[in-house]
């Protein structure tokens, strides 16, 4: 397990010690077993963020990337429980006050075919500063005649 900071792009990449997501929406496990994995993921994200010196950000953007070596069909949304636990750990590390949409931008996880890549299969958490809402967020909310950041 290691970490890489890409200073030119402003993106921090945290390498996670998993070849596949430890939690998925398809899992059917006892709640105590699931809670143990959630605790482990939170602690891992907190420790990694602190080890690379990530400080508080105004609105961090976070993406979970799974490099795979086969072309089997996979639903990106099945990785959301792993992403959620990792984001909670980033909050624990002080990266953001909370992981609500106003304070943290979580993108849909990405599954990328990377046969032959020296890190595949593997899971990675990418983090960067998101200055304001994304174009997709603005477009989706404006289509409904609403505005971002305005409580009902």
N, C-alpha and C positions, 0 to 999 in steps of 0.2 A: 504494500500500500504506500502511496506517495501522494504528493500534490504538485501541481504545476501552476505557476502564476504567469499569465501572458500579459506583461506590462503594456505592450504596444496596443493591444485591443481593450485593455481594462477588464478582461475576463479572468476570473479565478476558476480553475478546474480542480476539483477535489476527487481523487481516485478512491472509490469505495472498495472494501474487501469482499466483493460479491461478484459472481459470474452471472447471476440472475437475481431478479428482485426478491427479497426475503418476504415481502407482503404483497399480495395482489387482491383484486376484487373477487377473484375466483376461489381464494382460499376459504376453506371451511375448517377452522381450527377452534379449539376451546378458547374461551375469552382470556384465560390466564396465560396460555401459550402465546396468544397474539399480543397481550399486554407486555410480555417479556421482550418480544421482538421490537415492539414500539419503543420501549425504554432503551434497548441496545442501539437502535437507530438514532434516537434523540441524543444519546451520549456520544455516539460516534460523530455526528454532525457538529455538536458543540466542541468536542475535542479537536477535530480537524480545523474548524474555523478559528479557534483560538491559536492553534499551532502555526497557522500561516499569518497570524496577525490581522485578521479581518476585523475591522472596527465597525461601529454603527454606521449604517447607510440611511439616507433619506427614504429611499424605496428600492430595496434590492430586488433584482429580477433573478429568479431561480428556475433552472431547468434540470430535470433528471434525464440523462442520456444512457441508453443501454446499447452497447455495441454487441451485435450478435454475429454468429458465423454461419448460420443457416437461413434460408429464405422462407421458413415457416411463417404463416400468417400470425401476427400478434396484434392485439388491440392495445394501443398506447394508454387508454384510460384505465386498463387493469393495473398499471403501475402507480396510480394515484395514492394508494395507502402508504407506499414506501416514500413517495415524495412528501406527503403530509407529515409523516413522522420526522423526516430529515429537516423540513422547514421549522417544525417545532424546536428542534435542536439548535437551529440557527438563531431562533428567538432566545433560547436559553443562553446562547453565547453572546447576546447583546447586539446582534447584527441589525435587528429591527425590534421595535416595541412589541409588535404582534405580527401574526401572519395573515391579517385581514387584507382584503384587496387594496385598501387605501395605503397600507404600509408595506406590503410585499407583493410583487407581481410574480405569480407562479404560472409558468407556461405548461401546456400539455406535455407530458413526457415524450421523448423521442426514442424510437427504436430504429437503429441504423445498421444496415448490413455492412459488416466490415471484415469479411473473411480475409485472412492473411495479415490483418492489423496486429501489431505486437501486443496490444492491450486487450484484444478481443478473445473470448467474450469478457465483458466487464461493465460495471456501472460507474457512472461519473456524475457529479453534481457541479453544474456550472453556475457561477454567480457574478453579477455585474450590477452597477448602479443604473437604475431605470429612472431617467429624469422625466417625471410626469407620466400621464397615461399613454398607452401605446395607440397607434393608429387603429388597430383592430378594436380595442376597447371603446374608443371614441365613436367609431363607426357603428358598432353594435348598439350602443346606448342611444346615440342620436337617431337611429332608425326607429326607436321606440318613442321619440319625442321627449326624451329625458336628458339630463346632464349628469356627468360623473361627479362624485363627491358632494352631491346635494341630498341630504336626508329627506325622506318623505315626511 
